[in-house]
């Protein structure tokens, strides 16, 4: 099976599983501060455990800075992206790459049975593909040289 046809389950198992979320009623300033503290580019917006939106650095740049709004008085629900495009554990790496490219987004929440189980970014997908290609190269080199990998 090619690395693109692998479902995203193994990718999620390899990366940190912590998913950061925030309330829609939080100030945008606090959301950006949390993103900076956690070194992430987006936060899921949840209300009573249910995914209601996503807020990213791009939302901040386009909907706060460019519109000259105040991040301290604007609430997350005012600028979050909704509805959220998401995938399930059955989606493949290829599916996720296609969705991210077509929708021009950088983050895909992973939902199973109405529960958030993770989030994959464009960086996660690219890193997965590169690492899988490196593993294939190692196996091929071992095969060619006759040295066990």
C-alpha positions, 0 to 999 in steps of 0.5 A, a space after each residue: 500500500 502506498 503512503 498516500 493510501 494509508 488511512 490517517 490513523 497511523 499518522 495520528 498515532 505517530 504525532 502528539 495527540 493533544 488537541 487544543 480547543 477554545 470556547 466561542 465566547 473567548 476573546 480573540 486575543 486569548 485565542 491567539 495567546 493560546 495558539 502562541 503558547 501551544 505553538 499551533 496555527 489553529 484551535 478548534 472551537 467547541 461548545 459543550 464538547 461539540 465542534 462548532 468552528 475553527 479559528 486560525 492565524 489566517 482568520 486573525 490576520 484577515 478578520 481582525 488586523 485587516 478590518 482594524 478590529 480589536 482582538 481583546 473585545 472581539 469574540 472567537 465566534 465572530 471570526 471563526 470559520 464555520 462550518 468546519 471541514 473535517 475527516 474521519 479515521 477512514 480517510 486516507 492521506 491522499 484524501 486529506 491532501 486533496 481536501 486541504 488543497 481543494 478547500 485551501 485550508 491548513 487544518 483538518 479535525 478528525 471526528 469519530 462518532 461525534 468525538 474529536 479524536 485529533 487534528 491533522 495539518 498540511 505539515 503533518 501530511 507532508 512530514 508523513 509522506 516524506 518519512 514514509 518515502 525515506 523508509 521505502 528508500 532504506 528498504 530498497 537500498 537494503 534490498 539492492 545491497 543485500 544488507 538487512 534494513 
